[in-house]
Amino acid sequence: MLDATDLLHWGHIRLLERAKSLGDKLIVGLSTDEFNAVKHKEAYHSYEHRKYILEAIRYVDLVIPETDWNQKVSDIKKYDVSTFVMGDDWKGQFDFLENDCEVIYLPRTIGISTTKIKGDLHFN
């Protein structure tokens, strides 16, 4: 399971590729617009458009809506998830899931980030 972001770049694709290599099926938990509002995050694209983009990526087998912080445990059980994957910028935040599955934090791709792109384009 991996949580995707709004401004998709090649570092995200690389993360999805590495996550997919760890198992048979890659399920991506994608925050709904309503959940983003609760987190005080604003996405440029709607949930449906972000889901459409993710579904077009060959490494992604299934995209599921993430509606709150607490659903990860139930999703792991519902989808029989054996490995939960996040970028290492979240390191330690999901260790509580280790009772239900293996938790892996993958290193970020060097040289690219959403923050860098926004800065380069002067969106900050």
C-alpha positions in Angstrom: 0.0 0.0 0.0 1.3 3.4 -0.9 -0.2 6.8 -0.5 0.2 9.0 -3.6 0.5 12.7 -3.9 -1.1 15.3 -6.2 1.9 16.7 -8.2 3.1 13.4 -9.8 6.7 13.3 -11.0 9.3 10.7 -12.0 10.3 10.2 -8.3 6.8 9.1 -7.5 6.8 6.7 -10.5 10.1 5.3 -9.3 8.6 4.8 -5.8 5.6 3.0 -7.3 7.9 0.8 -9.4 10.0 -0.1 -6.3 6.9 -0.8 -4.2 5.4 -3.0 -6.9 8.7 -5.1 -7.0 8.1 -6.0 -3.3 4.9 -8.0 -4.0 2.5 -9.4 -6.4 0.0 -6.6 -6.4 0.3 -2.9 -5.7 -2.7 -1.2 -4.0 -2.5 2.6 -3.7 -4.4 4.4 -1.0 -5.3 7.8 -2.4 -6.7 10.5 -0.2 -10.1 11.8 -1.1 -10.8 15.5 -1.6 -12.7 15.5 1.7 -9.8 13.8 3.6 -7.3 16.3 2.1 -9.5 19.1 3.5 -9.3 17.6 6.9 -5.5 17.5 6.6 -5.5 21.1 5.3 -4.0 20.0 2.0 -5.3 21.3 -1.3 -4.9 19.2 -4.4 -4.9 20.7 -7.9 -6.7 17.7 -9.4 -9.9 16.1 -8.0 -9.8 12.7 -6.4 -11.4 11.2 -9.6 -8.7 12.7 -11.8 -5.9 11.7 -9.5 -7.3 8.2 -9.4 -7.5 8.1 -13.2 -3.8 9.2 -13.5 -2.7 6.5 -11.0 -4.8 3.8 -12.7 -2.9 4.5 -16.0 0.4 3.7 -14.4 1.5 0.1 -15.2 2.8 -0.6 -11.7 -0.6 0.2 -10.0 -3.1 -2.7 -9.8 -5.8 -1.0 -7.6 -6.5 2.5 -6.3 -8.6 2.7 -3.2 -10.0 5.8 -1.5 -8.4 6.9 1.8 -11.0 8.8 3.8 -9.4 9.0 7.2 -6.2 8.2 9.1 -7.7 5.2 10.9 -8.6 3.1 8.0 -5.2 1.7 7.2 -5.5 -1.3 9.6 -8.9 -2.2 8.2 -7.7 -1.9 4.6 -4.7 -4.1 5.4 -7.1 -6.8 6.6 -9.7 -6.2 3.9 -7.2 -6.5 1.1 -4.9 -9.1 2.8 -1.9 -6.8 2.6 1.4 -8.3 3.6 3.7 -5.3 3.0 2.9 -1.6 3.6 5.2 0.8 1.7 5.7 4.6 2.2 8.4 7.0 1.3 11.0 7.4 4.0 9.9 11.0 4.7 7.2 9.2 6.7 9.7 7.0 8.6 8.4 5.8 11.9 4.8 7.2 11.4 3.4 3.8 10.4 5.4 1.4 12.6 2.1 0.7 14.5 1.1 -1.4 11.4 3.9 -3.9 12.1 1.4 -6.0 14.0 -0.5 -6.6 10.8 2.1 -6.5 8.1 5.7 -5.7 7.2 6.3 -1.9 7.0 8.9 -0.6 4.5 10.0 3.0 4.1 11.6 3.5 0.7 14.2 6.2 0.2 13.3 9.2 -1.8 14.6 9.6 -5.3 17.6 11.9 -5.2 17.3 15.1 -7.3 13.5 15.4 -7.5 10.7 16.4 -5.1 7.4 18.2 -5.2 8.9 21.0 -3.1 11.8 21.4 -5.6 9.4 21.5 -8.6 7.2 24.2 -6.9 10.3 26.2 -6.0 11.7 25.9 -9.5 8.4 27.1 -10.9 8.1 29.8 -8.2 4.9 28.5 -6.7 6.1 28.8 -3.1 
